[in-house]
Amino acid sequence: MAENNHRREEEADESELYSGWADLTHECLLNILTRLTVEDRWRGIMLVCKSWLQASKDPSLHSVFDLESSFESSFESRPRESFRWWTPQFERKIDNMLRSVVNWSDGGLTKIRVRHCSDRSLSLVAQRCPNLEVLSIKSCPNVTDESMVKVASECPKLQELNISFCYEISHKSLLTLGRKCTNLKILKRNFMNDLDPSRHLGIVPSDYLNACPQDGDSEAAAIGTLMPQLLHLELQFSKLTAKGLALISKGCQNLEYIDLSGCVNVTSRDIANSTSNLTKLKTVKKPNFYIPRSAFQGERYGHWSLYDERFQTDAFRI
């Protein structure tokens, strides 16, 4: 009997403790949740009880949705397992997360940094996020012109855009972005290193690697013609030629930074001639084809930064 009484006392203590957490005011819960990272909020906090779930959906918590630091922090974890990120199952998890945050933000979402999302979630971003200022969607094989044109048309406050390694986005999206997003200051349009394709084998589907856009001059023309306000431009491993670079230099007179690493179709002389009139230019990263492969090893797979197994299985539980 004494043992039963002791057990009942323990259960009562646990019940009282649980009740105490559940009875916290909404304001108090928000104060707690604002101190947690996005990943921590997704790793079980919403499952504590109904009041915690409701607090987790408060719009004040969802003005920013940034997973980039998590991707970078798990950079070295299980690199050979990263092929899973290119699967439809993983993409659906990212889409579900992003769609949930968009709905909870109630139009207040201003910054999004994710990877491996698709048109499914990005179209909702266009519909529900008129105040969006930063959009980074690196390594998204199923983001196409269809959703990017919608984003350009419905998110005129966009100031920073990263569409690196998104091969289904073409110059058509850049044309609309240039016409509609007149506040755009930073554009990152990098491609994978095709000088050393072994760096991606077993990680990125080969058919996707082969789909890399080839007409860099069309994209350069859209940038140079319609984005005069750009300050920062990245075009790593682009197929643009001296003609495209000249168009950018002519139209983007405010450029302070340009990255042309790996651009095999432009020479040092082309770069010098094209950038001579850019009086505000502070940094030019030129193609360098003499760096030994070993020098790249520290950045291997860096453009989509690896997730660790726990982040993969727990954080995306919808």
N, C-alpha and C positions, 0 to 999 in steps of 0.2 A: 504493500500500500504506500509506503514511504517513497518507493521508486516511482509509482504512478503520480503521486503528488508533485514530486520533483520534475517529472516530465511535463505535467500540466503548467507548472510555474515557468518552465523554459518556453513552452509554446505561447504562454500569455505575454512573456517578455518580447518574444519575436513579433507577435501580433501588434503589441504596443509600438515597437520600433517601426514596423512597416506602416502602421497607421500614422505615425509622426511624419514620416517622409511623404506619405500620400496627402497629408493635410496641409502641406506647405502652400502658402498663397501663390497665386500666379506670378506676382511680381518677384517673389523670392526665388521661385523656380527659374524665371528668366535670368535673374542675376547669376544663378549657378550655371545655367546653360551657356551664357555668353562667355564664360571662362573656359569652356571646353572647345577642342578643335572640332572641325566638321566630322572627322572620322570617329572621334569619341562619341559624338551625338548619335552616330549611326550604329555604333557597336553596342546596342542593348539598352541605351537610355530610354528610348521610346517604348520599350517593353516593360518598364518598371511597373507602371500602372496607368490608368486612363488619364489622370491629371498631368502626368509627365508627358504622355503622348500628345495631349492637346497643347501643352506649353512648347513642345518641340516643333510644333507647326506654326508658332507665332511669326508673323511677317517680319518682325524686327530682327529675327535670327537669320533671315534669308536674303539680305541685300547683297551678299557675296557667297558664291559657291566655288571654292577653290580647292581642287585636289592635287594641284601641281606639286606642292611641297611633299606630299605623301609619295607621289611617284618618284621624286628625286631622292628622298630619304631611303627608299628601298631599291636604289639603283643597282646595287651589286647582288641582290638576292635572286637566286635561282634563275639565271639568265636563260637557260635552255628550256624553261617551262613557259617562257613568255609567248610562245606560239598560241597559247590558249586565249590570249587577249584579242586575237584576230578572229575568234569564233563568234557565230551569231549569238550563242548563249551569253557570252561576256558582254557583248554589245547591248543586249537587251537589259542587262543589269545596270549598265551605265545610263541607258535611256530612261529606265524606270526611276533611277535616282534623280536625274536632271528634271524629268517631268514633274516629279513630286515637289522638288524645290521651287520650280517655276510656279506651280499652283499655290504653294504655301506663301510665296513672296508677295502675292497680291499686287503685282506690277512694280514692286520696289527693287527687283534684282538689277544690280548695276555692273557686277563683274562675274564672269563665268570662265573658269579654267578647268577643262576636262579633256579626256582623250577617249577615243573609240566610241563616240556617240554616233548617231545617224540622223537622217532627215526626219525620222519620226519624232525625236525630241527637239531638234533644232527648229522645226516648223512651229512647234508650240512656243518656243522662245520668241520667235518673230511675232506671234500673236499676242503674247502676254507680257513682254518686257520692253516697253517703249523707252525706258530710261537706261537701257544697256549702254555701257561705256567701254567695257573691256570684254573681248571674246577670244578665247584661246581654245582651239579644237584640233590640236595636233594628232596625226595618225588616225584619221577617221575615214576609212575606205568607203563608207556608205553615206557620206555627206556629199551632196551633189549641188549643181547650180540651182536646182529647184528650190531647195531650202535657203541657200545663200542669197539668192535674189530676194526672197521674202524678208530675210534679216536686213538686207541693205535697204529695202523699201520701208520697213516698219521700225527700224532702230536708228534714227537719224543722229542720235547723240554719240554714236560709236567713235571712239578715239584711238583704240588699239585693237588690232586684229592679227591673230596668228593662225594661219591655215597651212602650216608646214606639213608635208607628207600626206596631204589630202589630194589624191590624184583624180578624183571625179569632179573637182572644181576647176573651171576653165576661165579664160579671159572674159567670158560673158558675165560672170559674177563680178569681176574686177571693174567692168564697165559700169554696172549698176551701182556698185559701191562708190565709185568715183563721182557719179552723178548725185547720189542721194546722201552719202555720208561725208559732208563737207568739213566735218571736224576731225577726220581721221588723220592722226599724226604718226602712228607707228604701224607698219605693215611688215609681217614676217611671212615670207613665201619660200621656204626652204624645201629642197628635195633630198632624197636619200643619195648617199655616195655611190654612184654607179661606176666609179673608177676602181672600186674594190667591192664587188657584189658579194664576196664571201662573207663580208661583215653582217649580211642580213640573211644568209641561207639558213634554213631551219627555223627562222624566227618569223619572217614576213612571207606570206604566200608568193610563190614565184610569178603567178599570173598578175598579181598586183604590182610587183616590181617592174614587170614588163609594160605596165600600163602608164608609166611615167610620162606626163605631158612633154611633147617635143618642141612645140612652137613657142619658145620663150619670147620671141620678138612681139607676138600678139599681146602677151601679157604686159610686156614692157611698154608697148604703145598705149595700152589702157592706163597704165600707171602714169606715164609721162604726160598724157593728154588731159587726164581728168583728176589727178591727185597733186596739184601744185602745193598743197599745204603740208605734205609729208616732211617729217624731220628725221625719221629713222626707217631704213629699208634693208631687209635681209633677203637675198636671193641665192643662197648657197646651192651649188650644183644645178643652177638654171641653165637652160639651153639658149639663152639669149646671145646675140652676136653684137658686134660693134655698133650695128645699126640700132638695135634696141637700147643699148646703153646710151647712145647719143640722144635718143628720144627722151629717156628718163632725165638725163642731165639738162636737157633743154627745158623740160616742163616742170621739174622739181627743184626750183632754185633755192629752196629753204633747207635742203638736205644737210644734216649735220653728221650723219652716219650712214655708211653703205657697206654691206658685206657681200662680196662676190667670190667667196671661197669656193673653189671647185668649178668655176665657170670656164670650161675648157675652150669656149669659142671666142673669148676675148683675151687680148694680150695686154702686157703692161703698157705698151704704147697706146693701145685703144683706151685704156683706163685713164692714162695721163691726159690724152687729148680731150676726152669727154668730160672729165671732172675739172678741167682748168678754169671753167667759168663758175664753178660752185664756190662762191666766196665764203659761205658759212660752213663748209665741210670741215669737220674736225678729224674724222676717222674713216679710212678706207681699208677694208680687208681684201687683199688681192688673192687671186688663185695662186696656189703653191703646189707644184706637182713633184717636188723633190723631197718632201717629208717622208722619212722611212715609215713603213707600216707600223712598226713598234710604237711610234709616237702617238698613234691613234688608239692604242689599246685601252688607255685610261678612260676614253670616252665611248667605248664600244657600246652600241645600243642606246647611247645617251639621248637620242632624239625622241624616244618615247618613254624613257625612264621606267625602270622595272617596278612592278608591284611585288610585295612579298605575299606569301601564301595566306597569311592571316587577313591581310587587307583584301585579298581576292575573295575569300570565302565569307568573312564576317561583315565587312563594311557594306557589301552590296546585297544584304539580305533585305528584300523589299516586303 
